[in-house]
């Protein structure tokens, strides 16, 4: 499969750990120039960049904070000034709030409107800001690939994180609109909706739970970060000739979370 990524410029946001880091490495292995963003962990981002460069690729580390939207445009401008443009955007950065995923024990009515506004602003408007920052460069080149990272939570739901699931579901409408608006300029836009994904950045989970989740998938296993990265790589490459405006679910999306039941 020819990905046609040699010397293409790829911006992967939220790429210091997990799916983002695996995706950045995957693009680097294809000969792309990869810009990776971080919010609070420059050391981890630099480690990913070093791994890309050790494999013969080129990497650039820039800061981006979804809760500080001007940094989105600043990050894109830094990449464009350094490498002349941006061909691929993987909008993977996420704002959880607190130290991780929302607490499922919190009742809907106890989530403040301020938290709703912050979550929607970061995860939906933040994604739109990322797209807005890279589109002129892609239009000028007559070619572009945009992959928005959503979550199975947007379709399945989960107790507690109403704002998060709502924001992630908004990416579907964004992709459908962009597919029509940007397709005429050679830009393809898709959504990847990972399910429960095994990553090194995730806290340890008892095997009895992961086995139960895996049993609900067609392959009887959960995806890891590299599985999702390969999917994102295809959608954001020249191997994707005309797939746009779609939601692509990985195998783990079929796993039914414990709260759903049999």
C-alpha distance (Angstrom), angle and dihedral (degrees) to the residues before:
residue distance angle dihedral
X1 . . .
X2 3.79 . .
X3 3.79 108.5 .
X4 3.83 92.6 -176.6
X5 3.79 89.1 -144.1
X6 3.80 99.7 128.0
X7 3.83 106.5 132.8
X8 3.81 92.3 -7.5
X9 3.80 113.7 141.6
X10 3.79 113.6 -120.7
X11 3.80 126.5 -172.7
X12 3.81 113.7 -159.6
X13 3.78 112.3 -177.1
X14 3.79 121.6 -153.7
X15 3.79 90.1 20.8
X16 3.80 103.7 145.7
X17 3.84 93.8 94.5
X18 3.80 144.6 6.2
X19 3.80 122.3 3.8
X20 3.79 92.3 -5.6
X21 3.79 93.5 55.4
X22 3.81 92.6 46.5
X23 3.80 89.8 49.0
X24 3.80 92.8 50.0
X25 3.80 90.6 51.3
X26 3.81 91.4 48.1
X27 3.81 92.2 54.2
X28 3.79 90.6 45.7
X29 3.80 90.5 54.9
X30 3.80 88.4 56.6
X31 3.80 91.6 57.6
X32 3.79 97.6 -101.8
X33 3.78 124.2 142.9
X34 3.78 102.9 -116.9
X35 3.80 127.2 -155.9
X36 3.78 113.1 -166.6
X37 3.77 126.7 -167.6
X38 3.75 132.7 -151.7
X39 3.77 135.5 -178.3
X40 3.81 107.4 -159.0
X41 3.80 106.7 -5.5
X42 3.81 111.3 68.6
X43 3.81 90.5 157.7
X44 3.81 92.2 59.1
X45 3.80 90.9 45.7
X46 3.79 90.9 50.7
X47 3.81 89.3 50.9
X48 3.81 90.8 55.3
X49 3.81 89.7 47.1
X50 3.80 90.1 51.4
X51 3.80 90.7 51.7
X52 3.80 90.7 52.1
X53 3.80 92.1 48.9
X54 3.81 92.5 45.6
X55 3.80 87.8 57.5
X56 3.81 90.0 54.0
X57 3.80 99.3 -95.1
X58 3.78 133.6 118.7
X59 3.80 123.3 -113.2
X60 3.77 139.0 -176.4
X61 3.81 126.8 -168.7
X62 3.81 120.7 -148.9
X63 3.79 134.0 166.0
X64 3.80 122.2 -114.9
X65 3.80 127.0 172.8
X66 3.80 118.8 -170.8
X67 3.79 89.3 -156.5
X68 3.80 89.9 57.7
X69 3.81 102.1 50.8
X70 3.83 97.0 -172.6
X71 3.82 87.2 66.9
X72 3.82 88.6 64.8
X73 3.78 93.1 63.8
X74 3.79 91.2 38.9
X75 3.80 91.0 55.2
X76 3.81 92.7 49.4
X77 3.81 91.5 47.1
X78 3.80 90.7 51.9
X79 3.80 90.6 54.0
X80 3.81 92.8 46.2
X81 3.79 92.1 48.7
X82 3.80 91.1 48.4
X83 3.80 99.8 44.2
X84 3.81 106.1 16.3
X85 3.78 100.0 -109.4
X86 3.80 147.2 -14.2
X87 3.81 124.0 -97.5
X88 3.81 102.1 173.7
X89 3.80 132.8 32.2
X90 3.78 122.2 -167.1
X91 3.81 104.6 -172.4
X92 3.78 98.6 -158.0
X93 3.82 102.7 137.7
X94 3.80 112.5 116.3
X95 3.76 137.1 -170.4
X96 3.80 110.3 -144.8
X97 3.77 98.9 169.4
X98 3.79 119.0 -127.8
X99 3.79 115.7 14.5
X100 3.78 99.9 -39.2
X101 3.82 146.7 -25.9
X102 3.82 115.7 -7.5
X103 3.79 118.2 -85.3
X104 3.85 108.1 -100.2
X105 3.82 90.8 -153.1
X106 3.82 92.1 67.6
X107 3.80 112.7 102.0
X108 3.78 118.5 -125.1
X109 3.81 94.1 -117.5
X110 3.79 91.0 52.7
X111 3.80 93.3 61.5
X112 3.79 105.8 98.1
X113 3.79 122.4 -127.2
X114 3.79 87.1 -122.8
X115 3.80 88.4 61.5
X116 3.81 90.3 48.2
X117 3.78 90.2 52.4
X118 3.81 93.2 46.7
X119 3.81 93.6 47.8
X120 3.81 95.2 46.6
X121 3.79 91.7 44.0
X122 3.80 93.9 51.7
X123 3.79 102.1 37.6
X124 3.80 102.4 33.9
X125 3.79 107.4 21.2
X126 3.80 87.1 36.2
X127 3.80 89.8 57.5
X128 3.80 90.5 48.3
X129 3.80 89.0 50.3
X130 3.80 90.6 53.4
X131 3.79 91.3 51.3
X132 3.78 92.1 45.0
X133 3.80 90.6 53.3
X134 3.81 95.5 53.3
X135 3.81 103.5 35.3
X136 3.82 98.1 83.6
X137 3.80 90.4 55.1
X138 3.80 92.1 48.3
X139 3.80 92.7 46.8
X140 3.79 91.1 51.6
X141 3.81 89.3 54.2
X142 3.79 94.8 44.3
X143 3.80 89.7 -130.8
X144 3.78 136.5 79.3
X145 3.77 145.7 145.6
X146 3.80 125.0 -152.6
X147 3.80 123.1 -172.6
X148 3.81 118.0 -174.0
X149 3.80 115.1 -160.6
X150 3.79 112.1 -139.2
X151 3.81 129.5 161.9
X152 3.78 139.5 -118.8
X153 3.81 85.0 -117.3
X154 3.82 87.3 75.8
X155 3.81 89.7 67.0
X156 3.78 103.9 24.8
X157 3.78 98.6 39.6
X158 3.77 126.2 -147.4
X159 3.80 132.1 -142.0
X160 3.79 111.3 -95.6
X161 3.79 108.4 9.8
X162 3.80 98.9 83.7
X163 3.82 93.9 143.8
X164 3.81 92.9 47.9
X165 3.80 95.7 50.2
X166 3.79 91.0 43.9
X167 3.80 92.3 52.2
X168 3.80 92.6 47.2
X169 3.80 92.7 49.1
X170 3.80 88.1 54.3
X171 3.81 88.5 66.3
X172 3.81 88.5 71.1
X173 3.79 92.4 61.7
X174 3.78 90.4 43.3
X175 3.81 91.9 54.1
X176 3.81 93.9 47.1
X177 3.79 92.1 51.0
X178 3.79 93.4 45.0
X179 3.79 92.5 48.0
X180 3.81 89.3 63.6
X181 3.78 96.9 36.6
X182 3.81 97.8 46.8
X183 3.80 102.0 28.0
X184 3.79 92.7 86.6
X185 3.81 87.6 63.0
X186 3.79 95.0 53.4
X187 3.81 94.7 -98.7
X188 3.81 119.9 137.2
X189 3.81 120.7 -160.9
X190 3.79 126.4 -166.8
X191 3.80 141.4 160.8
X192 3.79 125.9 -129.9
X193 3.80 114.5 -157.2
X194 3.81 109.3 -164.9
X195 3.75 119.2 -164.9
X196 3.77 125.1 -151.9
X197 3.81 101.0 -25.7
X198 3.79 126.4 -166.9
X199 3.81 109.5 -131.6
X200 3.78 134.5 161.9
X201 3.80 89.7 -120.4
X202 3.82 92.8 59.5
X203 3.82 116.4 94.8
X204 3.83 113.7 -106.9
X205 3.80 112.8 -81.1
X206 3.83 123.7 -159.7
X207 3.80 112.0 -101.1
X208 3.80 91.4 -127.1
X209 3.82 88.5 64.9
X210 3.80 96.8 45.3
X211 3.80 90.0 46.7
X212 3.79 90.5 52.9
X213 3.79 91.5 49.9
X214 3.79 92.1 46.3
X215 3.81 91.1 52.0
X216 3.79 88.9 64.9
X217 3.81 94.6 58.9
X218 3.82 127.0 86.4
X219 3.82 91.3 -120.2
X220 3.82 94.8 42.1
X221 3.77 90.9 -126.3
X222 3.79 138.0 88.5
X223 3.77 122.0 -118.3
X224 3.76 120.4 -110.3
X225 3.80 126.7 -149.2
X226 3.80 92.8 -90.1
X227 3.81 91.7 54.8
X228 3.80 91.0 55.9
X229 3.81 91.8 42.0
X230 3.82 91.5 57.6
X231 3.79 90.3 52.6
X232 3.80 91.7 49.4
X233 3.80 89.8 46.4
X234 3.80 92.1 57.0
X235 3.79 95.1 47.2
X236 3.79 91.6 47.5
X237 3.79 96.4 48.1
X238 3.77 141.7 76.7
X239 3.81 88.5 -100.6
X240 3.80 85.6 75.0
X241 3.75 99.5 75.7
X242 3.80 103.9 172.1
X243 3.80 112.6 -10.7
X244 3.79 108.3 126.1
X245 3.79 141.8 148.6
X246 3.80 92.5 27.8
X247 3.80 137.8 128.0
X248 3.79 111.9 -133.8
X249 3.80 117.5 -164.4
X250 3.76 123.5 -160.3
X251 3.80 122.4 -138.6
X252 3.79 94.4 -94.0
X253 3.80 90.2 62.5
X254 3.79 87.7 78.1
X255 3.81 91.2 61.8
X256 3.78 111.0 106.5
X257 3.77 111.8 -135.5
X258 3.84 115.7 -123.6
X259 3.82 93.5 -103.6
X260 3.81 92.2 59.9
X261 3.78 96.9 62.2
X262 3.83 129.5 -152.7
